[in-house]
Amino acid sequence: MIELNKEYIIRTLDDEKLWKEGEEDAFKYGEWNITIRKEEKIYFPFTFSIHGKKDNSCETWSRRYKSMEDAFLHIVNGFNENANIKNKYSTLLDYKIE
C-alpha cells in the first residue's frame, strides 16, 4: 500500500475530476490504513469520504467531506477536530511547499 505523500496528493487531486461514484483508492498514513471514496449523489454536498482502520487496533475512523482537498487537508492536520487546537496547515498548498 502506498504511503500518503505530497506526490500522491498532487496526482490524486489532478485525477479527481475523472473519479466516478463509488470509485476508491487506499493508502497508508502513519498507523492508519485509509480508503478515500467518491460518494454517491445522495450524500451531496459531501462528495468524498474517508474510512480509516488503525494497525493492531479495533479503532476506526470515518468522515465525509465536500471535496477531496478537504479530506486530504484533514488527514495531514492529524484528523484535528478540536477548535481550540490550531491546524498546522490552512491549505494543501501550505503542506505542499513546506
Residue pairs with C-beta under 8 A, 6 or more apart in sequence:
1 26
1 27
1 28
1 33
2 8
2 27
2 28
3 27
3 28
3 29
4 27
4 28
4 29
4 34
4 75
4 76
6 95
6 96
8 27
9 72
9 92
9 95
9 96
10 96
12 25
12 36
12 68
12 72
13 68
13 69
13 72
13 92
16 68
19 38
19 68
20 38
21 38
21 39
21 40
21 41
22 37
22 38
22 40
23 37
23 38
24 35
24 36
24 37
24 38
25 35
25 36
26 33
26 34
26 35
26 36
27 34
27 36
28 34
29 52
29 75
31 54
31 55
31 56
31 57
32 52
32 53
32 54
32 55
32 61
33 52
33 53
33 54
33 55
34 50
34 51
34 52
34 75
35 50
35 51
35 52
36 48
36 49
36 50
36 68
36 71
37 48
37 49
37 50
37 51
38 47
38 48
39 46
39 47
39 48
39 49
39 64
43 49
43 64
45 66
46 64
46 65
46 66
47 65
47 66
47 67
47 68
48 64
48 65
48 66
48 67
48 68
48 70
48 71
49 62
49 63
49 64
49 65
49 71
50 61
50 62
50 63
50 65
50 71
50 74
50 75
51 60
51 61
51 62
52 60
52 61
52 62
53 59
53 60
53 61
54 60
54 61
61 79
63 71
63 74
65 71
65 74
69 92
72 92
73 87
73 89
73 91
73 92
73 95
74 80
76 88
76 89
76 92
76 95
77 87
77 88
77 89
78 88
80 87
88 94
89 95
89 98
